[in-house]
Amino acid sequence: MTTDARTTPLDDAITSPFLRACRGLEPSHTPVWFMRQAGRSLPEYLAIREGVPMLESCFRTDMVVEITMQPVRRHGVDAAIFFSDIVVPLKAIGVDLDIVPGTGPVVAEPIRSAEQVGALRDLEPDDVTSITDAVRGLVQELDGTPLIGFAGAPFTLASYLVEGGPSRDHRRTKELMYGSPDLWHALLGRIAAIAGQFLRLQVEAGASAIQLFDSWAGALSPADYDTYVRPHSTAVLESVADLDVPRIHFGVGTGELLSRMGDAGADVVGVDWRVPLADAIGRVGPRAVQGNLDPTLLFAPTEVVHARAAEVIEAGRAARGHVFNLGHGVLPATDPDALTRLVDFVHSYEPEA
Ligand code: CP3
């Protein structure tokens, strides 16, 4: 790892391998956590969620704490990610939406007019007290394991709001973007304020890193990303800059956008599995990277998984810092034991002499 040899006493005080890698400091081992580590791959998750709708579980302090802890206890990952969903802050300000099993977020009245954009009010601390209480409880229970807070980025949230649900081609979203740029920027500005406030509240309650998910940004060309999206993602990341926590920025299919996503203000750029990690490191320059094992590899024989994981770890050594992760979320059908074995492999990995 190309870390700076000069460390300050403040740097030395940071012991978490995850936080050290995010900051470009040498960690004691390669840190690992998984996007969607909490969720349907775990039988204990399916058990606790029985009969409780997804969004309700996100607003129940006890459930958020328990579900967030489940993968930490089971796999021994180096970071927890707080159990929630990207649409939770929108629900909290009164947007009529639901998370439909097998589909994802569905918005009752898709947002396409200036009146509807104007009705998106700021997020207030009182809107999410059950969530900030959960963050505080988690920080106690995690006993030193860092908690990652997160939010959805303006483009990805706008896509759900404008389409009314998941979309393959983001047609209506782009129709608004190209056809009504003023309304588009007003919408993304509102979402950026809400997402930024949501992240701020999580960090103030004790989260020690944040991840901004722009899952669907890969649908954009670099030029359109720069014109229509990047300023708003920058605003979100900027809104927590003073809190001095590592900021991770991730999207799927974003090979052509990686340097831009870094420039939006990320300390760590998340990389999906389509881009070789070495290439990604070249694109993001002096920032840390996170990723990037194909989530479907977990269905392969253990030797194959571990051989590919070793390649990712080796490639990661060229980065300013490397946090091992999958290239996207854990698939629900994944055998949780394969994840535990992968964590053990990453932690004990020694390069061959
Ligand atoms: O462990 C973790 O990673 C934390 C939990 C988390 C969830 N959603 C829980 C969830 C996180 C970080 C998210 C973020 C999220 N939600 C994103 C960005 C990350 C990504 O995957 O790209 C996106 C795009 C969403 C929107 C969303 N919510 C989708 C596409 C789905 C899946 C729909 C389905 O049923 O297949 C959801 C629902 C959701 N969010 C579930 C979980 C555990 C499944 C709901 C259930 O268990 O019933």
Residues whose N, C-alpha, C, O or C-beta is under 5 A from the ligand:
A	BS01	CP3	F34 M35 R36 Q37 A38 G39 R40 M54 I81 F82 F83 S84 D85 I86 I99 V100 P101 G102 T103 G104 P105 F213 S215 G329
